[in-house]
């Protein structure tokens, strides 16, 4: 079977080969049906009431959102879930959110049963809001996060100081056309699409990732929440009209977020084109430009541009097919075949006017599913937010989502990177900050999760070969840079002036304040820490440089937005409670 799979010339034949085997032997899993249900909504509302009574407000909040998702539209259960959620928001001093839930509750006929309670809560909210002075963002913070300089017209969102080049050894990659200082923003990019992590789906908009708290559910399924009617409608048009009937099965089978992202990319690719023939033409044009200077580009007017908002940029990302084992290709083909089966049986996504046309559509979708299941693990990017560890120290991370960022996918890896990614919590726009000074002609290096300060060379190489299919030749690997703890035993001699500045600008107290999430400390010391990173770079590797880079990243984590430990307290819930 493995040899037969390897002999197949293209992705659609590989998936259809596996599909036939699974169909012949009845291997395909059954799908799960879950509908809106008053009893399920009441069940989760009661769990929310128990948490509310115990003052476990963040768990109550999640249970009331579950109650909303399961409640039939405009039912008494829907109204009661809204009312109870407004009580949580009041207790958390989220008075504006409380008012919005109360006003929405009043728009339903069942609100008469709880009218007096809601009126009293509304009066208390208005009274509380009158005493609160709104804080405006500090202009110094705005300056840190603002993009300066000019952006490329060809590579949308990229700084003009960057240039995309290609070589046999490095593939497509990005180099500096001019000198770049620490702290400069090099890229601002929105994703083609993204997918929220299951742990965050009860706290943020499942479409745009907004943390606007008055989330509203999908009208049909029990597994999506949105910050607005606009997001609910846009989600439906782009992908949810297909995903909606599949959601119970997709969640029940525990597909990874990257596999689900691959499915969503395929659905959106079709949805944004008028018909299948239009998509076929886009794919044909995209593949004809692979390996040319317009790889991944689309022609808009008289200009060729590379932009994540166009499917072409995502379609042409590298699959690393030749570096994959047969077992890996088989496993990914199985996932693609299962997705194809679900699309055929549970949706009208593959419907056509004739059997011949349907067969052509199935072949195309089969190939696209496998293509993106192969590209997402090595090209997509996760969005994280920093949370406290339960002791007030903001040193832990929560995974928020994963997205398809075409330009960010062009950056190669280094175990000693010169950039760091940044995304404001509640948004999907990714920014790229310079972490080290970058001279003209130098390559821009991101980090794929394996850093010389944390793991030794052998550990990093093993992990990178397994996940990303390459041997790392960065300076840290070639020169066998020590880990941070090994560096502690072999201190470098650094000029006294730099040491004095570090001891003044990065004291134990300042590090402690940064770990406590103190924004005022960021405002006072961010640019000083950038200066230290510039001055210490020529002494890499050193503990002093590592300390300054970590402090700089902690500043950016604070600017991203911090999340309370309570957001880590996930509730237990099942897809079908009865």
C-alpha positions as MATLAB code, in Angstrom:
seq = 'XXXXXXXXXXXXXXXXXXXXXXXXXXXXXXXXXXXXXXXXXXXXXXXXXXXXXXXXXXXXXXXXXXXXXXXXXXXXXXXXXXXXXXXXXXXXXXXXXXXXXXXXXXXXXXXXXXXXXXXXXXXXXXXXXXXXXXXXXXXXXXXXXXXXXXXXXXXXXXXXXXXXXXXXXXXXXXXXXXXXXXXXXXXXXXXXXXXXXXXXXXXXXXXXXXXXXXXXXXXXXXXXXXXXXXXXXXXXXXXXXXXXXXXXXXXXXXXXXXXXXXXXXXXXXXXXXXXXXXXXXXXXXXXXXXXXXXXXXXXXXXXXXXXXXXXXXXXXXXXXXXXXXXXXXXXXXXXXXXXXXXXXXXXXXXXXXXXXXXXXXXXXXXXXXXXXXXXXXXXXXXXXXXXXXXXXXXXXXXXXXXXXXXXXXXXXXXXXXXXXXXXXXXXXXXXXXXXXXXXXXXXXXXXXXXXXXXXXXXXXXXXXXXXXXXXXXXXXXXXXXXXXXXXXXXXXXXXXXXXXXXXXXXXXXXXXXXXXXXXXXXXXXXXXXXXXXXXXXXXXXXXXXXXXXXXXXXXXXXXXXXXXXXXXXXXXXXXXXX';
ca = [
       0.000    0.000    0.000;
       2.804    2.419    0.903;
       4.601    1.805   -2.369;
       1.380    2.317   -4.336;
       0.822    5.610   -2.547;
       4.364    6.786   -3.295;
       3.875    5.987   -7.013;
       0.919    8.374   -7.305;
       1.829   11.448   -9.333;
      -0.277   14.048   -7.572;
      -2.038   14.839   -4.330;
      -5.589   14.209   -5.520;
      -4.686   10.673   -6.670;
      -3.052    9.970   -3.290;
      -6.120   11.046   -1.346;
      -8.566    9.254   -3.641;
      -6.437    6.091   -3.412;
      -6.764    6.159    0.397;
     -10.433    7.161    0.124;
     -11.254    4.069   -1.934;
      -9.548    1.763    0.570;
     -11.427    3.301    3.482;
     -14.706    3.187    1.561;
     -14.231   -0.438    0.450;
     -13.523   -1.612    3.999;
     -16.005    0.726    5.698;
     -13.253    2.421    7.720;
     -14.723    5.913    7.673;
     -15.866    7.171   11.097;
     -19.490    8.019   11.778;
     -20.475   11.650   12.081;
     -21.986   13.159   15.209;
     -25.250   15.102   15.298;
     -25.722   17.823   17.936;
     -28.581   20.326   17.805;
     -29.760   23.293   19.831;
     -31.419   21.908   22.939;
     -33.239   23.526   25.898;
     -32.130   20.764   28.261;
     -28.464   21.110   27.347;
     -28.704   24.887   27.686;
     -30.332   24.532   31.114;
     -27.661   22.018   32.148;
     -24.823   24.438   31.399;
     -26.714   27.368   32.914;
     -27.109   25.400   36.147;
     -23.374   24.654   36.170;
     -22.811   28.370   35.668;
     -25.100   29.142   38.602;
     -23.103   26.772   40.817;
     -19.837   28.467   39.816;
     -21.392   31.915   40.321;
     -22.511   30.987   43.827;
     -18.943   29.928   44.613;
     -17.681   33.258   43.181;
     -15.835   31.298   40.507;
     -16.826   33.976   38.010;
     -14.636   33.059   35.020;
     -15.960   29.500   35.046;
     -19.514   30.834   35.381;
     -18.843   33.085   32.387;
     -17.796   30.092   30.250;
     -20.773   27.987   31.323;
     -23.207   30.789   30.491;
     -21.597   31.089   27.038;
     -22.102   27.345   26.596;
     -25.710   27.777   27.668;
     -26.096   30.496   25.020;
     -24.587   28.298   22.305;
     -26.937   25.388   23.057;
     -30.074   27.519   23.563;
     -32.565   27.651   20.672;
     -32.631   31.183   19.254;
     -34.836   33.633   21.141;
     -35.907   30.960   23.646;
     -36.344   31.438   27.390;
     -33.045   29.591   27.868;
     -31.302   32.065   25.565;
     -32.695   35.002   27.521;
     -31.796   33.513   30.905;
     -28.227   32.751   29.779;
     -27.821   36.386   28.704;
     -29.257   37.645   31.979;
     -26.977   35.439   34.048;
     -23.936   36.390   31.995;
     -24.699   40.050   32.629;
     -24.563   39.302   36.374;
     -21.046   37.861   35.950;
     -19.943   40.951   34.032;
     -21.341   43.174   36.778;
     -19.378   41.295   39.443;
     -16.213   41.565   37.324;
     -16.749   45.343   36.949;
     -17.259   44.934   33.209;
     -20.144   47.386   33.340;
     -20.361   48.272   29.638;
     -20.541   44.587   28.735;
     -23.169   44.094   31.423;
     -25.296   46.890   29.920;
     -25.022   45.429   26.411;
     -26.218   42.024   27.621;
     -29.111   43.620   29.513;
     -30.187   45.647   26.469;
     -30.013   42.550   24.267;
     -32.020   40.647   26.861;
     -34.758   43.323   26.779;
     -35.135   42.742   23.019;
     -36.621   39.288   23.712;
     -40.177   38.686   24.872;
     -39.142   36.440   27.762;
     -37.341   39.314   29.480;
     -40.593   40.269   31.276;
     -39.966   37.396   33.699;
     -36.708   38.955   34.897;
     -37.410   42.605   34.046;
     -37.177   44.067   37.568;
     -33.851   42.358   38.292;
     -32.371   43.595   35.014;
     -33.581   47.175   35.522;
     -31.953   47.306   38.966;
     -28.680   45.878   37.574;
     -28.745   48.415   34.737;
     -29.161   51.310   37.167;
     -26.182   50.094   39.223;
     -24.064   49.777   36.051;
     -24.846   53.319   34.920;
     -24.051   54.621   38.418;
     -20.722   52.744   38.441;
     -19.736   53.955   34.960;
     -20.237   57.571   36.011;
     -17.441   57.129   38.547;
     -14.958   55.570   36.123;
     -12.538   57.707   34.148;
     -11.559   56.178   30.815;
      -7.840   55.723   30.290;
      -6.304   56.759   26.990;
      -3.334   54.890   25.571;
      -0.059   56.603   26.351;
       1.438   58.306   23.258;
       4.855   56.782   24.051;
       3.275   53.315   23.870;
       1.532   54.209   20.617;
       4.893   55.299   19.229;
       6.525   51.943   20.069;
       3.786   50.068   18.225;
       3.565   52.354   15.187;
       5.032   51.355   11.840;
       7.590   53.908   10.681;
       9.045   54.295    7.241;
       7.635   53.117    3.924;
       5.870   49.893    2.986;
       6.421   47.826   -0.109;
       3.795   47.977   -2.856;
       4.781   44.508   -4.070;
       5.025   42.692   -0.725;
       2.026   44.196    1.013;
       2.655   45.032    4.676;
       6.433   44.617    4.472;
       8.922   47.386    5.219;
      10.760   48.728    2.164;
      13.987   47.890    3.991;
      13.280   44.218    3.205;
      13.861   42.273    0.014;
      12.721   38.767   -0.960;
      15.361   36.653   -2.693;
      15.743   32.987   -3.550;
      18.518   30.404   -3.599;
      18.768   26.654   -3.980;
      20.053   26.219   -0.425;
      17.726   28.630    1.406;
      14.658   28.710   -0.860;
      12.702   31.961   -0.797;
      13.894   34.131    2.057;
      14.106   37.737    3.201;
      17.193   39.963    3.519;
      17.754   43.544    4.632;
      18.213   46.197    1.936;
      19.292   48.727    4.597;
      20.607   48.621    8.151;
      17.842   47.893   10.688;
      17.861   48.899   14.353;
      16.529   46.922   17.314;
      12.856   47.718   17.884;
      11.989   48.592   14.295;
       8.758   47.106   12.933;
       9.491   45.201    9.734;
       6.116   43.693    8.810;
       2.418   44.192    9.525;
       0.257   41.393    8.110;
      -3.293   40.124    8.383;
      -3.801   36.365    7.829;
      -5.617   34.761    4.922;
      -7.678   33.054    7.609;
      -7.185   31.795   11.155;
      -8.689   29.290   13.555;
      -9.215   29.844   17.259;
      -7.961   27.308   19.779;
     -10.597   25.270   21.580;
      -9.443   26.670   24.933;
     -10.196   30.226   23.785;
     -13.437   29.688   21.876;
     -15.570   30.601   24.932;
     -13.696   33.883   25.521;
     -13.106   35.420   22.078;
     -14.762   35.892   18.707;
     -14.288   32.699   16.734;
     -13.878   34.732   13.520;
     -11.814   37.883   14.215;
     -10.467   36.927   17.691;
     -11.903   40.094   19.270;
     -12.145   39.952   23.058;
     -15.346   42.011   23.019;
     -17.188   40.082   25.716;
     -20.805   40.165   24.475;
     -20.406   37.140   22.246;
     -23.378   35.823   20.290;
     -23.733   32.226   19.068;
     -24.098   30.711   15.635;
     -27.813   30.459   14.872;
     -27.524   26.841   13.750;
     -24.734   24.987   15.557;
     -23.639   24.907   19.200;
     -19.940   25.485   18.614;
     -19.199   29.059   17.504;
     -19.386   32.478   19.158;
     -19.014   35.889   17.516;
     -18.433   39.465   18.653;
     -20.993   40.930   16.226;
     -23.547   40.223   13.531;
     -20.913   41.323   11.015;
     -18.464   38.645   12.131;
     -21.213   36.027   12.296;
     -22.235   36.847    8.718;
     -18.669   37.054    7.389;
     -17.779   33.749    9.018;
     -20.820   32.132    7.418;
     -19.986   33.469    3.950;
     -16.296   32.526    4.104;
     -16.350   29.027    5.645;
     -18.892   28.370    8.397;
     -21.735   27.523    6.004;
     -19.715   24.366    5.274;
     -18.164   23.797    8.714;
     -21.420   24.309   10.643;
     -22.922   20.796   10.215;
     -19.447   19.265   10.655;
     -18.521   21.025   13.903;
     -19.658   18.288   16.342;
     -17.681   15.643   14.454;
     -14.590   17.790   13.926;
     -14.417   18.609   17.638;
     -15.321   15.095   18.781;
     -12.546   13.501   16.703;
      -9.940   15.890   18.134;
      -8.424   16.963   14.833;
      -5.504   19.284   15.428;
      -5.997   23.012   14.910;
      -3.589   22.826   11.966;
      -5.646   20.118   10.263;
      -8.792   22.182   10.820;
      -7.007   25.254    9.470;
      -6.158   23.325    6.288;
      -9.838   22.439    5.843;
     -10.858   26.062    6.397;
      -8.327   27.314    3.831;
      -9.823   25.009    1.185;
     -13.387   26.108    1.975;
     -12.486   29.803    1.909;
     -10.552   29.394   -1.352;
     -13.744   28.240   -3.047;
     -16.033   30.704   -1.253;
     -14.154   33.794   -2.413;
     -14.453   32.812   -6.075;
     -17.627   32.893   -8.168;
     -17.467   29.244   -9.173;
     -15.165   26.236   -9.287;
     -13.827   27.117  -12.746;
     -12.658   30.490  -11.416;
     -10.767   28.707   -8.631;
      -9.254   26.226  -11.137;
      -7.934   29.201  -13.134;
      -6.437   30.844  -10.034;
      -4.668   27.577   -9.151;
      -3.392   27.117  -12.711;
      -2.000   30.683  -12.801;
      -0.448   30.333   -9.329;
       1.333   27.086  -10.188;
       2.632   28.485  -13.477;
       4.488   31.187  -11.512;
       6.148   28.849   -8.991;
       9.907   29.302   -9.104;
       9.692   32.670  -10.882;
      10.074   36.168   -9.461;
       6.274   36.269   -9.152;
       5.973   33.092   -7.052;
       2.797   33.469   -4.948;
       1.863   36.787   -6.565;
      -1.373   37.947   -8.166;
      -1.672   40.641  -10.811;
      -3.808   43.564   -9.661;
      -4.154   46.122  -12.425;
      -0.686   46.409  -13.903;
       1.169   45.377  -10.721;
       2.196   42.021   -9.311;
       1.633   41.830   -5.553;
       2.190   39.294   -2.799;
      -0.534   39.584   -0.180;
      -2.043   37.158    2.351;
      -5.538   38.247    1.441;
      -5.192   36.385   -1.865;
      -5.350   32.590   -1.918;
      -2.485   32.385   -4.426;
       0.068   33.349   -1.753;
      -1.083   30.454    0.458;
      -1.502   27.893   -2.327;
       2.137   28.144   -3.356;
       3.778   27.609    0.052;
       6.273   24.743    0.292;
       4.976   21.251    1.182;
       8.389   19.570    1.740;
       6.867   16.545    0.013;
      10.212   15.066   -1.080;
      11.458   15.121    2.515;
       8.425   13.331    3.961;
       8.282    9.644    4.796;
       5.675    7.402    3.183;
       4.005    6.891    6.561;
       3.692   10.666    7.026;
       2.180   11.105    3.566;
      -0.215    8.218    4.244;
      -1.315    9.684    7.574;
      -1.982   13.081    6.010;
      -3.789   11.447    3.084;
      -6.054    9.672    5.573;
      -6.976   12.993    7.198;
      -7.684   14.500    3.768;
      -9.806   11.484    2.778;
     -11.837   11.720    5.993;
     -12.453   15.444    5.406;
     -13.503   14.671    1.832;
     -15.955   12.036    3.080;
     -17.495   14.492    5.552;
     -17.839   17.143    2.852;
     -19.561   14.665    0.523;
     -21.952   13.227    3.102;
     -22.807   16.191    5.319;
     -22.579   19.306    3.123;
     -23.448   20.528   -0.357;
     -19.936   21.944   -0.829;
     -19.121   19.426   -3.579;
     -22.497   19.489   -5.330;
     -22.525   19.872   -9.100;
     -24.897   19.712  -12.060;
     -23.369   16.535  -13.452;
     -21.406   13.512  -12.265;
     -18.497   14.537  -14.469;
     -18.359   18.007  -12.914;
     -18.693   16.577   -9.400;
     -15.840   14.157  -10.055;
     -13.638   17.046  -11.188;
     -14.536   19.035   -8.044;
     -13.782   16.049   -5.792;
     -10.382   15.569   -7.414;
      -9.539   19.238   -6.938;
     -10.668   19.336   -3.287;
      -8.895   16.065   -2.479;
      -5.633   17.509   -3.773;
      -6.091   20.857   -2.029;
      -6.839   19.205    1.299;
      -3.622   17.184    1.206;
      -1.648   20.166   -0.089;
      -2.645   22.345    2.865;
      -2.411   19.559    5.436;
       1.233   19.354    4.343;
       1.897   23.117    4.205;
       0.283   24.232    7.474;
       2.664   22.537    9.972;
       5.729   24.305    8.536;
       4.235   27.572    7.280;
       1.439   28.664    9.606;
       1.937   30.707   12.758;
       0.458   30.406   16.215;
      -0.762   33.442   18.144;
      -0.144   33.437   21.875;
      -0.860   35.739   24.798;
       0.976   35.987   28.100;
      -0.843   35.040   31.297;
       0.156   35.069   34.925;
       1.210   31.861   36.633;
      -1.230   32.158   39.528;
       1.290   34.058   41.599;
       1.091   37.379   39.758;
       4.044   36.746   37.446;
       3.266   37.080   33.726;
       5.582   34.359   32.493;
       3.203   31.755   31.021;
       1.587   31.573   27.582;
      -1.852   30.683   26.238;
      -2.289   29.612   22.624;
      -5.019   31.782   21.084;
      -5.147   30.735   17.440;
      -3.220   29.711   14.333;
      -3.240   31.658   11.090;
      -2.040   31.630    7.491;
       0.442   34.505    7.110;
       2.041   34.378    3.662;
       4.866   36.887    4.143;
       5.807   35.669    7.616;
       6.140   32.181    6.135;
       9.099   33.392    4.061;
      11.380   33.816    7.077;
      13.869   31.039    7.681;
      14.765   29.753   11.137;
      17.696   30.551   13.371;
      18.358   29.294   16.878;
      19.597   32.853   17.514;
      16.871   34.860   15.707;
      17.085   38.549   14.883;
      13.315   39.205   14.918;
      10.348   38.429   17.154;
       6.641   38.224   16.247;
       3.972   40.331   17.960;
       0.164   40.260   17.874;
      -2.115   42.482   19.956;
      -4.476   40.314   22.013;
      -7.940   40.386   20.492;
      -6.667   40.950   16.942;
      -5.067   38.843   14.226;
      -2.654   41.416   12.757;
       0.892   40.101   13.155;
       3.845   42.477   13.466;
       7.524   41.654   13.248;
      10.002   43.500   15.479;
      13.788   43.551   15.070;
      15.322   41.814   18.095;
      18.939   42.297   17.003;
      20.677   44.914   14.836;
      20.523   43.736   11.207;
      23.078   44.956    8.694;
      22.377   45.509    5.012;
      22.512   42.175    3.167;
      21.894   40.045    6.260;
      19.086   37.505    6.235;
      16.044   38.004    8.494;
      15.702   35.001   10.801;
      12.640   34.022   12.822;
      12.657   31.274   15.462;
      10.572   28.113   15.029;
      10.491   27.289   18.734;
      14.008   25.987   19.347;
      16.443   28.481   20.900;
      20.132   28.084   21.664;
      19.621   29.470   25.172;
      17.227   26.673   26.120;
      18.325   23.520   24.269;
      21.699   22.238   23.169;
      22.553   21.828   19.501;
      21.734   18.124   19.248;
      18.281   18.571   20.774;
      17.483   21.449   18.436;
      18.707   19.662   15.325;
      16.718   16.534   16.110;
      13.508   18.493   16.655;
      13.965   20.665   13.566;
      14.672   17.687   11.311;
      11.572   15.901   12.606;
       9.098   18.790   12.368;
      10.529   21.060    9.671;
      12.598   18.632    7.567;
      15.879   20.581    7.469;
      19.329   20.685    9.055;
      19.867   24.027   10.757;
      23.025   25.888    9.720;
      22.511   29.014   11.812;
      25.428   30.651   13.646;
      24.389   29.084   16.959;
      24.488   25.571   15.471;
      27.577   25.973   13.309;
      29.540   27.549   16.161;
      28.031   25.312   18.868;
      26.831   28.174   21.027;
      26.329   27.181   24.693;
      22.961   27.208   26.419;
      22.189   30.042   28.818;
      23.161   28.001   31.877;
      26.427   26.960   30.232;
      27.143   30.629   29.481;
      26.821   31.421   33.188;
      29.980   29.407   33.779;
      31.948   31.195   31.041;
      31.288   34.920   31.346;
      32.521   37.187   28.550;
      34.511   40.331   29.174;
      32.203   43.203   28.260;
      33.175   46.929   28.316;
      32.490   48.579   31.661;
      30.243   51.271   30.171;
      27.829   48.667   28.752;
      27.886   46.688   32.004;
      27.093   49.850   33.992;
      24.164   50.679   31.721;
      22.819   47.150   31.988;
      23.119   47.222   35.780;
      21.265   50.551   35.808;
      18.560   49.839   33.216;
      17.930   46.166   33.889;
      18.060   45.717   37.636;
      16.418   42.823   39.465;
      13.676   45.241   40.485;
      12.993   46.274   36.874;
      12.896   42.635   35.720;
      10.488   41.900   38.566;
       8.231   44.785   37.542;
       8.208   43.576   33.945;
       7.246   40.088   35.088;
       4.453   41.732   37.078;
       3.166   43.232   33.819;
       3.886   46.860   34.710;
       3.171   49.079   31.691;
       4.862   52.135   33.199;
       8.149   50.200   33.370;
       7.788   49.368   29.670;
       7.276   53.050   28.866;
      10.354   54.107   30.848;
      12.821   51.407   29.840;
      11.797   49.953   26.444;
      14.094   52.183   24.356;
      16.945   51.793   26.842;
      16.660   47.999   26.588;
      16.704   48.301   22.773;
      19.959   50.276   23.096;
      21.454   47.577   25.313;
      20.532   44.890   22.772;
      22.301   46.950   20.068;
      25.464   47.401   22.162;
      25.673   43.798   23.351;
      25.045   42.082   20.018;
      28.713   41.952   19.044;
      29.353   39.967   22.245;
      26.912   37.180   21.355;
      26.521   34.662   22.787;
      26.450   36.096   26.312;
      24.168   35.969   29.320;
      23.984   39.764   29.250;
      22.590   39.770   25.711;
      20.153   36.937   26.515;
      18.891   38.871   29.562;
      18.315   42.026   27.513;
      16.587   40.170   24.666;
      14.274   38.401   27.106;
      13.486   41.731   28.788;
      12.701   43.244   25.385;
      10.381   40.346   24.559;
       8.690   40.717   27.964;
       8.030   44.385   27.126;
       6.369   43.300   23.884;
       4.333   40.638   25.710;
       2.985   43.368   27.997;
       2.182   45.587   25.006;
       0.347   42.654   23.385;
      -2.058   42.570   26.309;
      -1.925   40.355   29.382;
      -4.486   37.775   30.449;
      -5.436   36.917   34.003;
      -4.727   33.460   35.386;
      -8.489   32.889   35.572;
      -8.560   32.562   31.765;
      -6.541   29.379   32.233;
      -9.285   27.807   34.356;
     -11.102   25.885   31.666;
     -14.461   24.279   32.285;
     -15.239   20.654   31.500;
     -17.843   20.313   28.800;
     -18.984   17.621   26.443;
     -20.358   18.047   22.949;
     -23.528   16.157   23.799;
     -24.301   16.431   27.540;
     -27.446   14.267   27.188;
];
